[in-house]
């Protein structure tokens, strides 16, 4: 099973007084949460493989992007059946 976490801007969800962009958290293209700015940083949870969720607290946007890269990399290496490069096979 594929596990790809991405972020998508969601300007339509911002309140009129919000100055920072909100982001939808997507897992394989389906929304599973959102990031919103809260005083000093963004808040939200990220989906992990196996159905767990990661809450890293109130952090900068770049920290969330780095965490998403780490999650996607771990998911890719831990699922060799879905990744021909890791399984040692080639796709036709």
C-alpha positions in Angstrom: 0.0 0.0 0.0 1.3 3.4 -0.9 1.8 6.1 1.8 2.5 9.6 0.5 1.9 12.6 2.7 1.6 16.0 1.0 0.4 19.6 1.8 -2.0 21.7 -0.3 -2.7 25.4 0.3 -6.2 26.0 1.5 -6.9 29.8 1.1 -10.7 29.2 1.2 -10.4 28.1 4.8 -8.7 31.2 6.1 -10.7 33.5 8.4 -10.7 37.2 7.4 -8.3 38.1 10.2 -5.8 35.3 9.5 -2.5 36.5 8.0 -1.0 33.0 7.4 -2.1 30.4 4.9 -3.8 27.2 6.1 -2.8 23.9 4.6 -4.6 20.6 4.0 -2.7 17.5 5.0 -3.2 14.9 2.3 -2.5 11.1 2.5 -2.5 9.6 -1.0 -4.5 12.5 -2.3 -7.2 12.4 0.4 -7.5 15.0 3.1 -6.8 13.7 6.6 -6.1 16.9 8.5 -5.0 20.5 8.3 -2.2 22.8 9.4 -3.1 26.2 10.8 -1.0 29.0 12.2 -1.2 29.6 16.0 0.6 32.5 17.5 4.2 31.4 16.9 4.0 28.5 14.5 1.9 26.0 12.7 -0.2 23.3 14.5 -1.5 20.0 13.1 -0.9 16.3 13.0 0.8 14.2 10.3 -0.3 10.6 9.4 2.3 7.9 9.9 2.4 4.4 8.4 0.2 2.0 10.3 -2.5 4.5 11.0 -0.7 6.4 13.8 -0.5 10.2 13.9 2.5 12.5 14.7 2.0 15.7 16.6 5.2 17.7 16.7 3.7 20.7 18.5 3.7 24.3 17.4 6.6 24.6 14.9 7.6 26.5 11.8 6.4 25.5 8.4 9.8 24.3 7.3 9.9 21.8 10.2 6.6 20.3 9.0 8.0 20.0 5.5 11.1 18.3 6.7 9.1 15.9 8.8 6.9 15.1 5.8 10.0 14.3 3.8 11.2 12.0 6.6 7.9 10.2 6.8 7.6 9.7 3.1 11.2 8.4 2.9 10.6 6.0 5.8 7.4 4.7 4.2 9.1 4.2 0.9 11.9 2.1 2.4 9.7 0.1 4.7 7.3 -1.0 1.9 9.5 -2.9 -0.6 6.6 -4.7 -2.3 5.3 -1.3 -3.6 8.7 0.0 -4.5 10.4 -2.0 -7.3 13.8 -0.2 -6.7 13.9 -1.5 -3.2 12.5 -5.0 -4.0 15.1 -5.4 -6.8 12.6 -5.9 -9.6 11.8 -3.7 -12.6 8.5 -2.6 -13.9 7.5 -3.5 -17.4 
